Amino acid sequence: MRNNGVILVVDVGNTNVVFGFYQHGKLLKTFRKATDINCEKEKWLLFLDDCFSNLKLSVGELEKTVIASVVPPLSPILRQGILELTGKDCHLVNSKNIPGLRLDVQYPEKVGVDRLVNAYQAYQQFHCALVVVDLGTATNFDVVSGEGIFLGGAIAPGLKLSYDALVAQAEQLPAIDLVVPPSVIGKNTIECMQSGIIFGYAGMIDSMINRISQEMGETIQVIVTGGLARFIEPVASTIDHRIDDLTLRGLYSLSQAFSET
C-alpha cells in the first residue's frame, strides 16, 4: 500500500543529520544539520518545525518517519522530538528489520545501519552482485552477492578526514579547494595536494574494487554515493553508477516495505 501523506526519512551520520521529505514517491527537499549529541531536543524540534514551514506543510500531514542512525545517543532524542512534534512514533532501522536482506558477517548488530540501508537499496535497484562505495566521514565498501546477501566489506578513512589531518599536521601545507587538478603531476603545492587527494583516493577505490571483484569471482556493479562522490566519480575507472541520495532512497523504500508487513 502506498501512502499519499508525507514520509520523513532521517539519515543520522557522524558529520551531519540529513532530513528528507517525500510525498507521492518524490523527494521534495532535504535539510541538513550538523551532528551534535549535545544539542537539546528543543533545538531539534525547532529545526524540524522550520523544515515543515519551509515546505509549507503541516505536521499533521506526516504519515511516517524512518530513521537510520550511526550515532546511538541521538536516536532517542530525535525519536522523542518527532513524537512530540507530530504525535507519531518513528521506525528505527536496525540489522534485524530490513526485509529480505540476509547478513553473512560475524556481528550483524555491529554493522553500521547506513551501510545496510545502502546495500538494501542498491540491490533493490540492480538485483545483481555489487559494491556500494559510500564517500562520507569514512569511505565504506559494502559488498552484496548476486543472491542479495550482505557479505561485509571494508572501511577506510574518509577523503575529507584525510585531507583535514594532512592540513592540520603539515605546517607548510595550506587549506585548498577539493577539485580535480588539471594533471596528475602538480606544478605547485596546491595542485600536488589536489592530485594526491583526488587521484590518490580514486586509485585506492579502483584497487579495492578490483581486489573485491577478484575475491568474489563474479562480475559486479559499482555504485558510488555520499557527499564526496561527485569529486571521485569522474576520475575513478571502476564506478558504474553514482546515486547521491542512495541512503535516503533506501529509507523511503523501507518506509513502504514497513507498510506492507
Protein Blocks (a to p, Z undefined) as FASTA:
>chain_A
ZZfbdcddddddfkbccddddeehiafbdcdddddfkbcfklmmmmmmmmmmmnopafkl
pmbdcdddfbfklmmmmmmmmmmmnopacddddfklcghiacddfblmlpcfklmmmmmm
mmmmnopadddddddfbccdddddfkopaebdaddddfklmmmmmmmmmmklccdddddd
fbfbdcbfklmmmmmmmmmmmmmmmmmmmmmmmmnopacddddedjklmmmmmmpckbfb
dcfklmmmmmmmmmmmmmmZZ
